[in-house]
Amino acid sequence: MLSGLSELGQAYLSILNVYSLAYGLGGALLGIIVGCLPGLSATLCIALLTTLTIKMAPNDAILILICSYVGTLYGGSRTAILLNIPGTAANAASCADGHALALRGEAGRAIGIATSGAFSGTLFGVLCLAAFTPLLAEVSLSFGAYEFFWLALLGVAMSGSIVGNDPLKGWLMGTLGLFVAQIGQEGLYAYDRFTFGWNQLSGGISLIPALVGAFGFAEVLTTLADPAERQMVEMRDSVLPRFREVAQYWRTVLRSGLIGVLTGLMPGVGEDAGAWMSYAAAKAVSKEREQFGKGSIDGLMAAETGDMSSIPGHIIPALALGIPGSAPSAVLMAAMIIHGIQPGPMLMIEHPQFIYDVVAMTSLATVSILVFGLFLIKPLLLVLKIRRTVLMPIIFLLCTVGAFASASRLFDIYCMIAIGIGAFFLRRRGYQMAPFVLGLVLGGLLDKSLRRGLVLSDGSLVPFFTRPISIGFATVTILILLLYIPAFKSLVASVTGAIGRQFRRVTSRHA
């Protein structure tokens, strides 16, 4: 316990210098700007910044990425309130009450309440991140090749629900990512696979060009294909919230913060789920539930607290288990791998200080959104006036430079363009790219763990199903897949319903 506090204190001291503060504040500011631009996402922001920070020290680069992650989701509330367009999917729950307040001439008040909720939610999530990540990481130290295999397979199984409503499309994209991860020389004997005699493919498909193509170039093509503009509501009142107005919703903050962290801990459940579940819970117990959707402060506070507290919640399993819970956390985990930090059970052995560094980084991001959200709001709103036709060519240039800069190979630019074009057409058919990236990131771990396990067991599959942790992961993975089968889902619902009815009968008799 004392050693953990010492390492946490050291992590906070390590960012209290001019360069780290500048990186953190700059990353958060850039994230807020990206979040304010409708159509751009936290995933795109992290992917582009990964290419621009590739030559930086790992901790500095991760600091910028985490601050931009937090900043982007916070910045998305601006467009939700002023344009009725969620800047990111996580801000959709803020549209109803936030935009209703703006239409009543209280846009500044709505932004102030959203800022207070975002700050409170992220701060609550940071406390949970500091408390639970080291404990979960210590438990995961008992993992071997068999457990790593099922852990990676569980992550791919979660790709069915990480984004969208069609699990089959998620699994197909996750499987496609697994296949792409097998291209090139395999990890144990350096034998070429799926290269078809093309020497350029021997090194495999690099992660950075894949990220930039799937999220950056595809976003450019998608935006240019639908360049619709919306009218912004003018802001005339102050954004500084009154302390009494915020303090009276402390129950909403605690409830929504807990819901956001818990949804973040469940792999495959995005930040938008934290926002909507918090909003629904607040509406169910609120004394002003008739105001929800018409400009409720309680509803707006719950939505922003829930989605922002889920960010640290998603980082917890990504660090401790190597299973990201949302699209941005999947790209963030990929960026950590690029910088030589492998999230997962071995993190406490290879980089024990890094978990506490992430806590300090997220704390700096929390303070940054409060400062920028309350004191730089009007200059930041000028970003909303930038036309997409001007912005998209700049993003495409950054995509090209980022894909080339990672290894100085022209082939990587071709890969970025090819993956981007493919992602553009797949997205128009309802396929999302986050499961693809998740499969690409976990593909190497799954392949190596399977083959190492088979070597250790002399080709036997029995240890994969007999070791206690392995059989636990195997059971969860199989249940996740079965729950998407309608017949099995209805059977589970009927069984649980029967158990619930029997329990109520027993309790009523005793009463």
N, C-alpha and C positions, 0 to 999 in steps of 0.2 A: 504493500500500500504506500509506504513512505517513498520507496524507489520510484513508484509511478508518479507521485506528486513531484518528486525531484526532476524526473524527465519531462513532465509537463511544464514545470517552471523554466527548465532549460529551453524548451521549445518556444515559449513565449519570449524569452530573452533573445533568442536567435532571430526573431523577426523585428525586434525593436532597433532597427538601424535604418538609415536613410534609404538604402537601395531596396530593402525588403518592403518598407512602407510604400515606396514609390511604385514598386511592382504590384503590390496588392491593391492600392488605390487605383492605379491605372487599369489593372485588369477588371476591377469592379465597374469603373466608369465605362470602359469599352463594352462590358457586358450589358450595362443598362442601356447604352446607345443601341446595341443590337436588339435588345428586348423591345425597345421603343419602335423599332421598324417592323411593321406588320409583314408576316411571311418568313422572317428570319427566326431561327430557333437557337436554343442553348446548344443543341447538338452541332449545328453548323458553326457556331462561335468557337466551341472547344476544338472542333476538327481543324479549323483554319488557324487558330492560335497554336495548336500543336506543331504545325509546320513552321510557324514563325519563331517558336521558342526551342527548336530542335537542338540548337548549338549552345543553349544556356545550361547552367548548372541545374541538376534535377530538381532540387528544392525550390529554386527561383521559378523554374518553368511550371511546376505543379502549383505553386502559389498563385501565379497568374491565371492558370486554368480554373482552379477552384473559385477564385474571386470572380472570374468572368461567368462561371456557372451560376453562382448565387445572384450576381448582378443581372444576368439575362432573365432569369425567372422573375426577379423583382421588377425589372423594367417593363415586362410584358403587361403589368397592371395598368400602365399609362394608356396604352391603346385600348385596353378593355374599358377603362373609365371614359376616355375622351372620344373614342371612335366606335365603341361597342364591338371592337374586333380584338379578341385575345391575342396578345403578342406571342404567347406560347400556349400550348394546349392546357397547361396547368392554370392559366389565368381565365379560363372560360367561365368558371363559377363566379368570378368577380364582375362579369359583364352586367348581369341583371341589376344588382343593387348599385354598383359603382356608376354605371351609365345613367341609371335613374336619378341618382344624386346630381350628376353633372347636368342633366336636363332641367333640374330644378334650380340651377345656378349655384350649386355647391360642389363644383368640380375640385376646388382646392381642398375642401374638407374631406372629400372622398379620397384624394391622393394622400392626405395626411393620415387618415385612418388606415389606408392600405399600407403605408410605410410603417406605422406602429405595429400592425399585425405581422408584417413581414419580419421586422426586427425581433419581435417577441418570439415568433415561431422558430426562426433560425437560431436564436439564443437557446431556446429550450432544446432544440435538436442537437446543438453543440454539447450541452451538458450530458445528453444521452450518449453522444458519440464518445466523449471522454470516459464515461462510466462503463459502457458495455463492450466497446470494440476490443480492448485488451483481454477481457474475460473470454469473449468468443474466440479470439485468436489463440489463447492458451489452450482451449479445448481442442482446437483444430490441429494442434501440434502432433497429435497421435495419428494423423492421417498417413497412409502409405500409398503405393501405386494403385492399389485396388480402390481405395477411397477417392483418390484424385480422379480416377476414371469416372466413377459414378457422379462425382461432384461436377465434372465437366458436362456429362450427359444430362444431369439435372438442369444445368444452365441452358442447354440447348432445348430441353423440354419446356423450360419457362419461356422460350422465344415465341411460343404460341400465344402468350398473353401479354408480352412486354409492350406491344402497341396494337391498336386496331381491335376489331371485334371478330375477326375470322382466324381462329387458331391454326387452321390448315395452312393458310398463307404464311403465317408466322413460322410454322415448322418447315415449310418448303424453303423459305429464305434462310432459316438457320441451317438447314441441311446444305443449301448452296454455299453458305459461308464455310461449313466444314469441308466441303469438296475443294473450294478454292484454297483453303489452308493446306491441303495435301499436295498442291502443285509445287514442284521443285525438289531439291534433295531432301530425303527423309532424315530424321534426327539421329538415328542410331548408326546407320552404315553409309550415309551420304549417297544413296542410290537415287538416280533421277526418276521422278514419277510425273506422269501427265505432261511432260515437256514436249513430246512429239518431235524430238530432235532439234528443238529451238533452244539454243544455248542461253538466250536471254531469260528464259523461264527457269533455268536451273536454280537461280537464287530465290525463286518463288515470287508471289505477288506481295510487294511491300505493303505494310500496314498503312503508312501515311498516304500514298496515292489512292489506296482503296477508300480510306476515310474521306479524303478531300473529294474524290469523285462521287461517292455515294451521297454525301451530304452537301458539299459545296457546289460542284458543277451541276448536279441534278437540281438543286434549289434554284440556281440561275435559270436553267431551262424552264422549270416549272413556273417561276415568277414571270418570265417574259412571255410565257404562253397565256397567262391570265393577268394582265397588268391593270386590274381595276383599282381605282382610287376611291377613298371615302372622305367625307367631310368631318372635320374635327370640331368638337364643342369648345368654345372659348372658355378660358379659366379667368375668373375675376376676383375670387375670394382668396384668403390666406390658406397656405398648406400646413401651417403650424398647428397641430392638434392641441386641444386643451387637455391637461393631465387628468382632470376629473372625468372627462368624457371617455378617455382610454381606460382608466383604472376601474371603472364600473363594470367593464367586460372581462375581468380577470378570470372568471370561471370559463368563459368562452376561449380565452387564450390557452389555459391549461388543458381543457378538453380537446381543442383542435390540435394543440401541439402534440399531445399523446397520440391522437388518431393519426396525425401525419407521420410521426416516427414509426408507429406500428405498421402502417401501410408501406413505408419505406423498407422495413425489414422483410417484407414479403416480396421475393424476387418475382418480377413480371408485372408488378403493380406500379404504375407511373405516378408522377407528382399530381396529375389531374385527379387521380382517385383519392389522394389525400385531401385535396380541396373539396371535391364533391361530397365525400363522406363527412367531412367536418361541417360543411354547409347543411347537410341533411340532419346531422345530430343537433346543430344549433337551432334549426327550425323546429325540431321535435320538442325541445324543452324551453324555447324562448317564450317570453311573455308578450312579445311583439311579432308573433309569427305571421299575423295578417299583413305586416309591412314587408315581408320577404318578397323580393322581386319588384318592390316599389320604392326602394331606397333605404333599406334597413342597414344601420350601422353594425348591428350584431352579425348579420349575414355576411357583409363585406369583411369584417374582422375575422370571422371564422374561415372564410374561403382563403384569404391571404395567409393566415397563420397556418392552416393545414397544408397548403402547397409548399410553403417555405420550410416548415419543419420536416417535411419528407426528404429534403435534400441531404441533411446529415443522416437521416434514416437509410437512404439508399447507399451512402458511403460506407456504413457499418458492414453489411454483408460483402460489399465489393472489396474492402480491405481484408476482412477476416477470412472470408471463404472464397474470394475470387468470383463471386456471382453478382453482377450488377443488377439493380432492380428496375432501371429505366434506360431509355436511349442515351441521355446525356451522361449518366454514370457509366454506361458501357464504353462510350468514347473516352471518358476520363480514365477508365481502367486501362484502355488501350494505350493512352498517352503515358501512363505510368510504366507500362511494359517497355515502350519505346525508350524511355529514359533509364532503363535498367532496374526498375523496381517492380518485382513480380508480386502482385497482390495475391493473397491466399494464405493457406496454413503455414507456409515457410516464412512469411513476412516477419514474424516475431523473432526468428532466428537470424535472418539475413539483414533486416533493417529494423531492429526493435524500437529505435527512436522515431521512426517515420510516422507511426500512428499518432504520436503526440504532436509531431510537426503538423499533421493534417488538422488536428484539433485547433492549434494556434492559427493556422491559415484560415480555417472557416470562421474563427472568431474575428479575425481582421476583416474578412468579407462582410460579416454581420455589422460591424461598426461602419464600414464603408457605405453600405446601402442606406444606413440611417443618416449619415452626413450628407451624401449626395441627394438622397430623397427629400430632405427637408430644406436644403440651402442652395441647391443648384437646379431646382425644378424648371424654372422658366427658360434658362439657356438650353436645357436638355430637350425641351419641347420643340425647339427649332429643328431637331433631327427629323421630326414627323413631316416636315415640309420638303425633305429630299425626295426627288422623283426616283422611282424604281429604275427607269431607263438610264439614269445616271449612275445609280449604285451598282447595278448588276455587272456592268463591264469591269468595274473596279474589283468586285469579288472574284470574277473569272480570272483576272490578272493575278490576284493573290493565290488562287487555286493552282495556277500554272507554276508560279514561282515556288510555292510550297511543295508541290509534287517533285519538282526538279531539285530543290535545295537539299532534300534529305540524303540523297546519294549521288547527285550530279549525273543522273542517267536520263537521257532523252526517252528511253523506254518507259520510265515511270510516268512521264507526261502522257504517253500513248495509253498506258494503263488507266490513268485518271480519267481521260476523255472517254475511253471505252466503257469503264464502269459507270461513269456519270450518265452517258447516253442510255445504257441499259437500265440504270436506276430510274431515269426519267420515265421511260415507258412502263416499267414495273409499277412505279408509284401511281401512274394514271390508271392502272388496272387494280389498284387497291393493295399492292404489296408494299410493305414498309422496309426501310433499310436497316433499322436497329437490330433485328434478328440476324440479318446477314453479317453485320459487324461482330455481333456476339459469337456467332459460329466461327468466324474468321479468327477471333481472339482465342477461343477455347479449343480450336481444332488441333493445334500443336500439343496442348496439354492432354487432350483425350487420346490422341494417337500414341504419344510416348508412354502414357500411363498404361494403356491397354497392352502395348508390346512389352513393357518392362514387367507388368504383372504376369504375362504369359511366360516370360523367361524365368521368373522366380518360381513359378508353379510347374515348370516343365510342360507347358502347353495346356494345363488344366484350367477350366473355367470355374471350378468349384470354389476357390477362395474368393472370387468376386461375389459369391452369394452366401458365404458362410461366416465371414468376419462380421462382428456385430455392427460396426458403423457402416460397412458396405451394404449389409442387408437393409439397414435403415434407409440409406439413400436410394437403394434399388426399389424399395417399397414405395417411397414417396414419388419417385420418378414414374413408376408404373401407374400409381393412383392418379397422378396428374394427367397422364395420357388417357386413362380410362374415363376420367370425369368429363372429357369432351365428347364421349360417345353418348348420344341421347338416351339409349336404353339403360345403360349403367347409371347415368345421372338420375333418371327417374326412379330407378331401383333404390339408390342411396337416399333420395328424397323421401320415398315411401317408408323405408326402414327407420330413418331418423324421425319422421313424423309419428310412426307407431310407438317408438321409444318415448318421444315427448308426451304423447297422450297417456301412455301407461304411467309415466312419472307423475303427471298431473293427477291421475286417479289415486295413486298411492298417497301423494301429499294431501289431497282433499280428504281422504279417509282419516288420516292422522290428525288433520285439523279439526 
